[in-house]
Structures are given as C-alpha cells and as structure tokens.
Amino acid sequence: MAVYQRILLAVDLTPDSLSIGQRARALAAALDAELRIINVVEPVPPVVPIPPDGVVPLTTQAELVELAQEQIGTLAQDLGVPETRWSVVVGTIKDEIVRAAADAKVDLIVIGSRERHALAFLIKPTEDVVVRRAPCDVLAVRLPD
C-alpha cells in the first residue's frame, strides 16, 4: 500500500500553479494516488456606501468564482484531472484548504511556497498555517522569488 493514496493540490491559479501541479501529478502517478485540485476564492468584502455615492466593487463574487472555475478547469485538463476531482470554493484560503483535506481524507497536501521578505514576515503565510493545521502531511513546493 502506498504512503499517499489521495493528494490535494492547492493552487492560487497564478502562472506557478502549472509547475506545482506538474510536480503533484508526477508524485500521484509514481504512487498510483488520486489527485484532487482546490482553489479558494476569498469572499468579496461587503461594500459600505460612502455618502453621497456608494463604492462599486470592480468584480462580483460570482464573477471571481466563474473566472476561477474556467482557470482551474484548464489547469485540471492540462494535468489530466477529471472535473469530478477539482473544486473552487469561497472562504478563507487557509481554513478551506484544511477543511477540504479533512473532508476528502487526503494523505498529502501540495502547495506552493515563496520566501518572505521585509513586512511579509508579519503575516502568517498560507502554507505555514496549512502545515500547522492540516490533518495530513504537507509538501511545500519552493517557488522562485
């Protein structure tokens, strides 16, 4: 029995997502594991009107989700992942990745990781929180600065 049978690839749909996905796909193929993909869209904050005119968001939540579904669909097709094994969810990125891993009973989460500089040290990066809270192992793929 393979150590990892279900792998969750968490992507932000930046250009680096394909290279991270290729590594996850290669690992899944080598281990004969199932590969799943998730993208989390952060909620669009409610817009508070400022008298006399309201502020209009540039993009609605539905538009962001639709765009993410198109992009993840293309990525999944490039990686050979069927539509039934990818999803776009709305929520807090860190929470939703951990929740998806627990719900799907995955054995490994694959996520990209960048080196942090200057003020970025004050914010807990997504991959750090996922490593600490995940119900399984986490593979952080190092990305170029």
N, C-alpha and C positions, 0 to 999 in steps of 0.2 A: 504494500500500500504506500502511495506517495505521501510525502510530508504535507504537501499542499494540494488539495483537491479542488478548491474554489478560490479564485483570485479576483479581487476587486480592484480595478484600475480607476483611480480618482483623478479626473482631469479638469483643468480650468479652460480648456479649448483655445489656449494660446498656441503659437506655432510649435512650441516644445512638446505639446501633447502627443504628436505623432511619434516622436523619438521615444518618449516614455512608454507609449503604447506598444511600440515595436519590441521593446525590452520585456514588457509584461507578456506580450503574445509569445515571444520566444521561450520565456520561462514556463508559461502554461503549456506550450507544445512539448517541451522537454519533459515535463512532469505529467503529461496527459491530464491536465487540470482544466476545469471550466473557467473561462474568462468572462467577467462582467465589467461593465463600464458605468460610472456615475459622473454626472456633472451637477453641481449645485448652483442655483441662481439665487443670489441674495435678494431678500424682499426689497421692493422699491419703497422707500420711506413715504409715509403719508405727507402730502403737501399741505402746508399751513398757509392760508391766504394772507398776504401782506397788503393791508389797505393801500390804495384803493383797488389794486389789481392782484389777482392770485398768481402764484408761480406755477407754471405748467411744466410737468416733467418732460424730459426730452424723449423718453421711451416708457411705454407702459409695461407692467409686469407680464402681461400676455405676450407682448412683442418680444421681450427678452427671452421668455420661455420658448417661443416659436423659433427664434434665431438659434438658441442653444440646441433645440431638437434637430434642426437642419444640420448644424455643425457636428453634433455627436453622431448623427446618422451617417454622415460622410466618413467620419473617423472610424466608426464601427465597421463600415463596409470595407475601408482600407485594411482594417485589422482582421477581417473575416469573422466578426462577432455578429450573431444574428440579432434582429430587432428585439426579440424577447429577452435579451440579456443586457440591454442598456437602458438607462433612465436619466431623465432630467427632473430634479426635484427643487422645490422652493423652500428655502430656510437658511439657517446659519450653517455655513460651509462645514465647520468643524463638527458640529452636532450631527448633521445629516450624513456625513461620511461614516462616522462611528455607528450611527443608527442603522445605516444600510448594511454595514459589515455584520452587525449583530443579527439583523433580520434575515439575511441570506446565509448566515452561518459560514462566512468565508474564513479561510485559514490564513490569508495574506492580503494586505492592502498594499498596492503600489502607488506611490505618489511622488511628484517632483519636489525637489528641494534646491533652493538658492542660498548662497552665502549672504548673510545680512551685514549691512554696513551702517554706520552713523546712528541716526534716530530709529532705524528699523529694529534695533535691539530692544527698544522699549515696548514693542508689540510682540506678543507671542505668535510666531508663525503657525500657520495651519498645520504643517507637518509635525511640529513639536507637540501640539495639543493632541493630534491624532495618535502619535506614538505613545503618549502617556495614557490616553483613554480607550484606545482600541481593544476589542476583545480578542485580538489575534496579533500575529507578527505584522510588522510594517517594514516595507522596503522603500527607502527614500532614494530616488534616482537623482544624483547630483547633476544640476543644470549649470550651464555657463552663466557667468555674471552678466 
